[in-house]
Amino acid sequence: MIRLFTALLATLMLSGCMSLNSVSLTQIPSDKGQLVSAKAHDWVFLGFTTQNNFVNEAVNNLKQECPNGKLTGVLTKHQTTAYVLVFKREVIASGYCKKA
């Protein structure tokens, strides 16, 4: 009985539910260039947070993927994965890098 309870508790603790909060897409050009992507995340306990710096981190990571070019056709996604007491907030960004 204890093994069953332990297995059930472990399943509940390790499972999560994901929700897509927002999606944004800029116009995709006909001459796309190379596809680049970046992401950043933040862990939140009980839904309380005091910062959103991870969003800037994702933007800066995407810019670093295209240092001497122009980013176009940028797709951003903000999603949240909820575990039992912890939430993972994540921003995923991708776009096309056209070298100048």
Secondary structure as the mmCIF struct_conf table of DSSP 4:
data_model
#
loop_
_struct_conf.conf_type_id
_struct_conf.id
_struct_conf.beg_label_comp_id
_struct_conf.beg_label_asym_id
_struct_conf.beg_label_seq_id
_struct_conf.end_label_comp_id
_struct_conf.end_label_asym_id
_struct_conf.end_label_seq_id
HELX_RH_AL_P HELX_RH_AL_P1 ILE A 2 LEU A 14
STRN STRN1 CYS A 17 LEU A 25
HELX_LH_PP_P HELX_LH_PP_P1 THR A 26 PRO A 29
BEND BEND1 SER A 30 ASP A 31
STRN STRN2 GLN A 34 PHE A 45
TURN_TY1_P TURN_TY1_P1 LEU A 46 GLY A 47
STRN STRN3 PHE A 48 PHE A 48
BEND BEND2 THR A 50 THR A 50
HELX_RH_AL_P HELX_RH_AL_P2 ASN A 53 GLU A 65
BEND BEND3 CYS A 66 CYS A 66
TURN_TY1_P TURN_TY1_P2 PRO A 67 ASN A 68
STRN STRN4 GLY A 69 ALA A 82
BEND BEND4 VAL A 84 LEU A 85
STRN STRN5 VAL A 86 LYS A 99
#
